[in-house]
Amino acid sequence: MSCLLEVKDLHVHFESKNRSVHAVRGVSFHVNKGEVLAIVGESGSGKSVTAKSIMKLLPPKGSSVKKGSILFNENEITTMSKKELAQIRGSKIGMIFQDPMTSLNPTMKVGDQIAEVLVVHKGITMKEARKQAIELIQLVRIPNAVHCCNKYPHQLSGGMRQRIVIAMAIICEPDLLIADEPTTALDVTIQAQILDLLKEIQEKMGMAIILITHDLGVVAKFADRVNVMYAGKIVENGTTEDIFNNAKHPYTLGLLHSVPKLDQDQTQRLTSIDGTPPDLATSIKGCAFAARCQYAMDVCDEYDPEASPLSKTQAANCWLLDKRAPRVDPTVELHDASNG
Ligand code: SF4
């Protein structure tokens, strides 16, 4: 598969009067054409900031990409002018946010909003754009598309609004769709419908998706590969199968053991990850997970582990994978804890 997006050693800072937060601390990953890459992690792990950096959607005041490169179709995004970016946003890279109301104009009918995107990016007439808007509303499976076109966002349900946002994001058949917690604000039934719809559209159009989520159920259903982020870094990456069947990083294992499974004994307790992530406004020495990790060794407090390759498709940043580390099996021990 050929590479569509390559992020290398990305560092993002947020500065205020008295604080400087190092929100993304050297993130590198790639997305191939047509694949779904999930980025998972707790709130504040840097996953949304990473996604917004790709679209250059970070707040202009106080945020900056201090270092790193973002290559999209071999074009460097970090140094692009506003004009160059405008040509990419919407047409080559689409984005879906968690709350559809933040993406929709409350004073405009949804049909006109969809049509406007087509007029801007495809240069077609408003009449033709409206016709295509109706077709798109049908594609995202909203009944009575003509009637829906004349509604304002507040007159639609949350699920319908998210379908409209999806329609707007895919309107120009982008090569890459960034979906930032696209179903978090919706109830469970609608979540499943929206995910099925996204998957269907992705397969039909062959676009790549970066899916930002904290929901491992969504990842299992939807993603080809997974990046696990913690405290502004990727701590483990692999195929979805690698992560669900052979995770090695204690943080990934903690996440996996904190979600219920259908085949699990219902009397079995779920485990949680004790403690809280570190303050990214302070400088972090060693492994950022050390204060919460039951396997932490002296070396973990001193030195940040590099990525250790586990296979051609998987790598994790943990000193336990060093050949000099004591032999422990976090997989088994975490399993025992959840049985206890
Ligand atoms: Fe735990 Fe050390 Fe591995 Fe960090 S490097 S996850 S502290 S064992």
Boltz pocket constraint, residues with backbone or C-beta under 6 A from the ligand:
constraints:
  - pocket:
      binder: B
      contacts: [[A, 249], [A, 250], [A, 251], [A, 287], [A, 288], [A, 289], [A, 290], [A, 291], [A, 293], [A, 294], [A, 295], [A, 296], [A, 297], [A, 300], [A, 305], [A, 317], [A, 318], [A, 319], [A, 320]]
      max_distance: 6.0
